[in-house]
Amino acid sequence: MINLGEKIELEGFKEIASAELVILKKLIGNFANKFGDFEELKLHLKDVHRTETSVKFEVNGKLKKENKEYNAEVTNYNLFFAVNEVLDRLKKEIK
């Protein structure tokens, strides 16, 4: 598990290349600022389909804010699109 500060946990991201992880951390950090004051953000990553040439990722997001819990799930071959879409769905839910 990777912790980004005290409120953000990333599970299943340990096998991601460090260059990709840097970009993901920036992406997640930018969304965290848009969420405002929240208690916890958890992202869970897992491979749902792997071939020799591609990987299909499933990203589950859980956001706790103002004693409410919001969830989102996306499956995509592009990890960046999947993470971005999960965070975007969480942002739309809290509005």
N, C-alpha and C positions, 0 to 999 in steps of 0.2 A: 504494500500500500504506500502511496505517495501522498504526503500532506503538503498543501500549499497554504501556509499560514495556519491559523487555529480552526478555521471554519470550513475548509475545502479538503475533501478526501478523494483521491483517485485510486480506484481498485482495478487491477488488471492491466495497468499501463506500464508495468516494469519492462516488458519486452519491446517497447516502442523505441526506435532509434533516438538518440539524444537530440539530434537536430530537429526531428519532428516533435519531440517532447517540449522543446523550447517554444516552438510555434503554438502548440496546444496550451501551454501555460499562459502565454500572452492572450490567446483567444478566451480562455476561461477567466482570466483576471479581468479582462475588459467587460465580460458579461457580469461578473460578480459586482463590479462597480455600478452597473445598470440596475441590479437587483436591489440596491440600497441596503438597508440594515436587515440582514438575515441571520438566522441562527446556525444553519448548516447547509452545505451543498455537497452531495455525494454523486460521483460519476462512476459507473461500473462498466468496464469494457470486456467483451468476450468475442472470440471468433466463432461464427456460426457456420461458416463454410470456407474451407481452405482447399485450393488446388495448387498446382505447381506455379501458376502464373498470377493468381489473385487470392485475396482474402475478403470475405464478407464480414463486416463488423456489426455487432449489436451494442449500442450504447444506451444504458439506462441512467436516467438522472432523477435525483430526489432533492428537492429544495424545501427547507423548513423556514418559514417566515411568519411572524406574528401568530405563533401557535397553530399554524395550518401547514399541511404537507402537500406538496405538489409533485406530480410524477410525469415523466415523459420517456418515451422509448422510440429509438430509430434504428433501422437496419440499412446499411449502405456499404458499397465497396470502397468508398472514399472515407477514410477516418475523419478528416477535417470537416467534410460535409456533415457526417453523422453527429459529431460533437456540436458543431454549430447549430444544427437543426434541433437537437435536444435542448440546448440552452435557449434557443429562440422560442421554442414551445413553452418552456418554463416561464420565460419573461412574459409571454402573452397570457399565460394562466394567472399570473399575479396582478395583472392590470385590471 
